[in-house]
Amino acid sequence: YSGEYHLDFVPFNGEEYYGVGGQLTYLDYLSEKTEEIALVINIDGLGYKGSHNEISLYNFSETNRQLFLNRISQVDDIEEGEQWPAGDHSIFSFRGIPCMVFTSEHLLSEVMSLTHTPDDTLDVVDPKLILKAADFVTDWIVNMD
């Protein structure tokens, strides 16, 4: 990547718990910087076997949303999904920052019942879905303008 944006890869965990310490610490860190966050990409619960990838968008202009939807319409196994306010992206989206969230179809009805349980194993993950999402994110970042 050699674009104009600075990229931070931040592995948050624990949005299920009170306080979201990692996110708040990161926001404190950013408050000392002069840059604004152009986009948060949250990947959470991705790759559930027997599903497809879903993306939800937060704080996108209608023009950018349509451009984005046109792009995902050209990709297999990725569709627009419903917004869900309970992920690591929430603290950013509530502040008006654009967010792109990748997850699996059936997140609320199936995936969440497996999360953080003994059944949360690689057996329920389809690596091809993860690769598809990684390729899409990479393409989106490289071609951001």
C-alpha positions, -999 to +999 in steps of 0.1 A: +000+000+000+014+034-010-017+056-008-023+089+010-039+074+040-021+061+071-034+026+081-038+014+116-046-023+122-060-025+157-071-058+172-099-049+196-116-074+218-142-072+245-170-050+232-193-074+250-180-061+283-186-029+301-161-001+294-147-010+260-112-002+273-093-009+241-115+013+220-114+042+245-076+039+248-073+041+211-096+071+208-075+088+235-044+080+215-060+095+184-070+126+202-033+135+204-030+132+166-041+158+140-054+132+115-091+124+112-103+088+108-114+084+072-128+049+077-131+021+103-132-014+089-145-039+115-142-076+107-162-096+133-177-131+131-166-135+095-165-168+076-193-188+091-195-221+072-227-224+051-233-186+050-221-157+029-203-125+040-224-095+048-213-059+050-231-031+067-222+006+063-224+034+088-222+072+082-216+068+045-229+096+022-256+083-001-233+087-031-205+067-014-230+041-002-243+036-038-207+033-051-200+007-025-231-013-032-223-013-069-189-027-061-202-055-039-228-064-065-199-076-086-186-100-060-199-134-051-206-143-015-207-107-003-240-089+002-253-059+021-265-069+056-284-052+083-267-028+107-260-040+142-249-017+169-231-041+192-196-045+176-162-029+180-173-004+153-200+011+174-180+035+195-167+050+162-200+050+143-217+067+173-192+095+168-201+099+131-170+082+117-177+061+085-176+024+093-176-007+070-184-038+090-178-074+077-195-103+093-214-135+084-249-140+074-269-153+104-247-134+128-274-128+153-293-160+148-265-185+147-229-171+150-234-152+182-246-184+199-212-200+191-190-170+200-168-175+231-181-211+236-164-245+232-182-248+199-164-217+186-138-238+166-122-237+131-147-264+121-174-237+117-152-215+096-150-214+058-115-200+049-127-192+013-152-167+028-124-150+048-102-148+017-130-133-003-135-106+023-097-100+026-095-095-011-124-071-011-110-051+018-076-049+002-091-038-031-112-012-014-082+002+005-058+003-024-084+021-046-097+045-019-098+081-031 
